[in-house]
Amino acid sequence: MIYLYGILAAGGVTGESPPGVTGPVEEAVLPEGRLLHGRHDGTEILPRRRLMLAHARVLEDAAARGTVLPMRFGMLVEDLGAVADLISAQSARIAAEMERLSGTVEYGVRVTFDRDPALAALLADEPTLLAERDALKRRRAVPQDCASFGRRIAEALDRRRGQAQKRLLAAIRPAIVDHVLRAPETDVQVLAADILLRAESSDWVAGAVLDAARECGFSTGEPHVRLVGPQPAYSFTRLTLAARKAA
């Protein structure tokens, strides 16, 4: 069997890949590009962290050498002939994807604020909620009142988070090619997204996101910006092959 990593553009720099999920990584030259693959004995491939990192390292190395269309972890085919047929059937689409993604990289972006300053900023802008909180403090509130107030705080914070996210995205959108929003991990995470940008903009992205986060209006506190990348365009590759997924 054959384990698949991705397709490297034909014009990419030739080089030796790091060890992959199943051992040495080979390149098969096809009309559509160079197929990165490894021999596999058919045993089960579990999504262990070590193996997933090996898969990612192969693709990151390939992305440093040229445009690459990454495949998800665990994709298997019976042999090279089978995958060559699958790729040939989508030759035009692969060429279009290669052109669209040429010169781009993906970053994962997470922007989060500390809770206390975020809540303080919310109450400062919501006098009704502030008055309700103070009233609850002055009297012995029943649990139902506290729960109801908590729900209103959560709803207001979520609205505020959504507004801040729109402002942040509007600030950085002119410099990015595309983006995919992800579900926030907490109610004080203003942005969870994967962004696609030109490789030459990589030095710009951290400072630009930080500046936009400071001006998004969610909190008076300092934002925490986490970037993962540059990496292959996992979130923006629209190519799918009818290959078998490892169990």
ZAMARGU-4260 file (C-alpha; in steps of 0.2 Angstrom, whole numbers, plus 5000, padded with zeros to 4 digits):
<rodrens>
0) 5000/5000/5000 | 5005/5018/4998 | 5003/5032/5012 | 5000/5049/5004 | 5007/5066/5010
5) 5003/5078/4996 | 5007/5085/4979 | 5022/5096/4977 | 5022/5108/4962 | 5033/5102/4947
10) 5044/5117/4949 | 5047/5115/4967 | 5065/5112/4973 | 5071/5094/4974 | 5076/5088/4991
15) 5076/5074/5003 | 5061/5074/5014 | 5062/5071/5033 | 5056/5053/5039 | 5038/5051/5038
20) 5024/5041/5046 | 5029/5025/5038 | 5047/5028/5036 | 5057/5036/5021 | 5047/5048/5010
25) 5048/5045/4991 | 5043/5056/4976 | 5034/5050/4961 | 5034/5062/4946 | 5017/5064/4938
30) 5011/5076/4925 | 5002/5086/4939 | 5017/5087/4950 | 5028/5076/4962 | 5018/5065/4973
35) 5025/5063/4991 | 5022/5046/4997 | 5028/5032/5008 | 5027/5013/5007 | 5016/5005/5019
40) 5013/4987/5025 | 4994/4989/5027 | 4994/4989/5046 | 4983/5001/5056 | 4989/5019/5057
45) 4983/5027/5073 | 4982/5046/5075 | 4996/5047/5088 | 5004/5063/5091 | 5021/5057/5085
50) 5014/5051/5068 | 5004/5066/5065 | 5019/5077/5068 | 5029/5066/5056 | 5016/5069/5043
55) 5016/5088/5046 | 5035/5089/5045 | 5035/5081/5028 | 5023/5094/5022 | 5031/5108/5030
60) 5048/5103/5022 | 5039/5102/5005 | 5031/5119/5007 | 5048/5127/5010 | 5053/5120/4992
65) 5037/5125/4983 | 5018/5125/4982 | 5011/5110/4990 | 4993/5103/4990 | 4993/5094/5007
70) 4983/5078/5011 | 4976/5074/5028 | 4984/5062/5040 | 4981/5044/5036 | 4976/5043/5018
75) 4981/5027/5009 | 4979/5019/4992 | 4983/5002/4985 | 4997/5007/4974 | 5005/5021/4964
80) 4994/5017/4948 | 4978/5019/4958 | 4983/5036/4965 | 4990/5042/4948 | 4973/5038/4940
85) 4964/5048/4954 | 4975/5063/4952 | 4974/5062/4933 | 4955/5063/4934 | 4957/5080/4943
90) 4971/5087/4933 | 4963/5103/4928 | 4957/5106/4946 | 4975/5102/4953 | 4982/5115/4941
95) 4970/5128/4947 | 4973/5124/4965 | 4992/5125/4962 | 4990/5142/4954 | 4978/5149/4967
100) 4990/5144/4982 | 5006/5148/4974 | 5017/5159/4985 | 5005/5158/5000 | 5006/5151/5017
105) 4994/5147/5031 | 4994/5153/5049 | 4983/5148/5063 | 4978/5164/5073 | 4971/5165/5091
110) 4968/5181/5100 | 4962/5180/5118 | 4960/5192/5132 | 4961/5190/5151 | 4943/5188/5159
115) 4943/5201/5172 | 4948/5216/5161 | 4936/5210/5148 | 4922/5210/5160 | 4926/5227/5167
120) 4926/5234/5150 | 4909/5226/5147 | 4901/5233/5163 | 4909/5250/5159 | 4900/5251/5143
125) 4884/5243/5149 | 4877/5254/5163 | 4861/5243/5165 | 4871/5228/5169 | 4883/5237/5180
130) 4868/5244/5190 | 4861/5226/5191 | 4877/5219/5198 | 4879/5232/5211 | 4861/5229/5216
135) 4864/5210/5218 | 4879/5214/5229 | 4869/5226/5240 | 4856/5213/5244 | 4855/5194/5247
140) 4851/5188/5230 | 4843/5172/5227 | 4851/5159/5216 | 4839/5162/5202 | 4843/5180/5201
145) 4862/5177/5201 | 4859/5164/5187 | 4849/5176/5177 | 4862/5189/5178 | 4875/5177/5173
150) 4866/5173/5157 | 4864/5191/5153 | 4882/5194/5156 | 4887/5179/5145 | 4875/5185/5131
155) 4882/5203/5131 | 4900/5196/5132 | 4896/5185/5116 | 4889/5200/5107 | 4904/5211/5111
160) 4916/5197/5106 | 4907/5195/5089 | 4908/5214/5086 | 4926/5214/5091 | 4930/5200/5079
165) 4922/5209/5065 | 4933/5225/5068 | 4949/5214/5070 | 4945/5205/5054 | 4941/5221/5045
170) 4958/5228/5050 | 4968/5214/5043 | 4957/5208/5029 | 4966/5220/5016 | 4982/5210/5019
175) 4976/5192/5019 | 4971/5182/5004 | 4957/5172/5013 | 4952/5166/5030 | 4942/5152/5039
180) 4934/5156/5056 | 4935/5143/5069 | 4924/5141/5085 | 4931/5151/5099 | 4938/5141/5113
185) 4932/5153/5127 | 4921/5168/5128 | 4936/5180/5129 | 4944/5173/5113 | 4940/5186/5100
190) 4947/5177/5085 | 4950/5159/5081 | 4954/5158/5063 | 4966/5151/5049 | 4972/5164/5038
195) 4980/5163/5021 | 4993/5176/5016 | 5007/5179/5004 | 5023/5172/5010 | 5032/5189/5009
200) 5019/5195/5022 | 5024/5182/5036 | 5035/5195/5045 | 5020/5207/5045 | 5007/5196/5052
205) 5011/5195/5071 | 5013/5214/5073 | 4997/5218/5062 | 4986/5206/5072 | 4992/5212/5089
210) 4989/5230/5083 | 4972/5226/5077 | 4968/5216/5093 | 4972/5231/5104 | 4960/5242/5094
215) 4946/5230/5093 | 4937/5237/5108 | 4934/5221/5117 | 4945/5225/5133 | 4956/5237/5140
220) 4968/5223/5144 | 4983/5217/5133 | 4978/5204/5120 | 4987/5187/5120 | 4991/5183/5101
225) 4996/5165/5097 | 5001/5161/5079 | 5005/5144/5072 | 5014/5144/5056 | 5019/5146/5042
230) 5012/5130/5037 | 5005/5122/5021 | 4987/5128/5016 | 4978/5114/5025 | 4962/5124/5027
235) 4962/5131/5010 | 4965/5116/4999 | 4949/5111/4990 | 4956/5095/4982 | 4949/5078/4988
240) 4954/5061/4982 | 4944/5046/4984 | 4958/5038/4994 | 4955/5026/5009 | 4957/5034/5026
245) 4967/5024/5039 | 4957/5018/5053
</rodrens>
